């Protein structure tokens, strides 16, 4: 029996579009992406979208939990930490160091701060 592939929802498309904008060496939280996609408070839903993965060109490893916790990566946290390190970030004890400084978008990032995705 063939599994049917569900078309992504508008929210999923918005989340993935926001994730694609995260620059190398920067991170955004699940909550940040939920807000950018128009559903503040839907961080858990964003986590589910990130867990599903599979869309080319989406830097899933740059999406982390609140407070700088790197979180999972399809069960391979070590790989997520390594991908972040390759972009110049420091991960110690499962947390991204200098989280406030590398969080995207930063207040006042003129021209680079994304608008809410419609």
N, C-alpha and C positions, 0 to 999 in steps of 0.2 A: 504494500500500500504506500502510495506517495504522500509525503507530508506537504500540505499546502503552506506556502510562504505568505505570511501576512504582510501587506503593504504597511510601511511605516506611517505612524500617525503624524499629524501636524506637529505635535509636541516633540516627538522623536526627531523629526527633521530639523526643528529649531535647535534642539539640544546638540545634535551632531554638527550643525552649522556653527554654533558658538564654540564647540570644542575645537573645530578646525582653525579657529582664529587665535588660539592660545599660542603665543610665540615660543620658540625653543628657549629653554632655560627659565621658563615661567610655569606657574601652576595655577589652576582654578579649582575651587571646591565644587562638590556636587550641588551645593546650595547656590553658588554663584551661577552655575549653568542653568539651574531651575529658574532663577530670577531673570536671567537674560532671555530665556525661552518663554517668559510670560507666566510662569507658575511658581511664584515664591512659595517656599514651604514644601516643594515637591522633590527635595533632595533624594529621598529614597527611590523615587521613580527614575531619577537621573542615574542613580547607582545601578538600577536594573538595566537601563539602556546601555550603560558602560560595560556591564558584565556580559551582555549579549555580544557586543563587539561585532566584528565582521565587516565593517564598512572601510574600504581602503581610504587612506589619506586622513584618517582621524587619529590624532595623537592621544589615544586613551590613557597612556601612562602619565600625562600631564594633569589628569583630573584626580584630585585627592580629597580626603575627608576633612572635615572642619578641624581647625586648630593645627593643621599641618601634618596630620597622620597620613602616611602614604596610602594606606589601605591595601586592599587586595588587587589582584591583576589576573583574574581567572584562575586563582589558586597559586599563582607564581609571583609572590611578592618580591623574591630575589631578583627576578627579571625586571620588574618595575623599578626597583631601586637602582639597578644597573643602568637602565635606560635614562633615568633621571640624572645619574652621576655623569653619564656620557654627555649630557647637555650642560654640565658645569654645576649642578646642584649637589648639595651635601645631604645625605640621608644617614642619620644616626639613630639607632633605637627605633626604627620604623617611622621617624618623623623627618620632614624636610626642614633643614636648618634655615634660619633667616626667612621663615615663612612669610612674615608681613612684608618683607622687601621684595620677594619674588612672586607674590600673589598677583594674579592678573584678573581684571585690570586694576591698576592703582588709581586712586583718586587723582584727578588732574592730568592724566595721560591724554593730553589733547591730541586728537587725530587718531589715536590708537584705541581709545576706549570704545568698546562696542555699544551700539544702541540696542534697545530691546528688539528682538527679532520678531517681525510680524509675519 
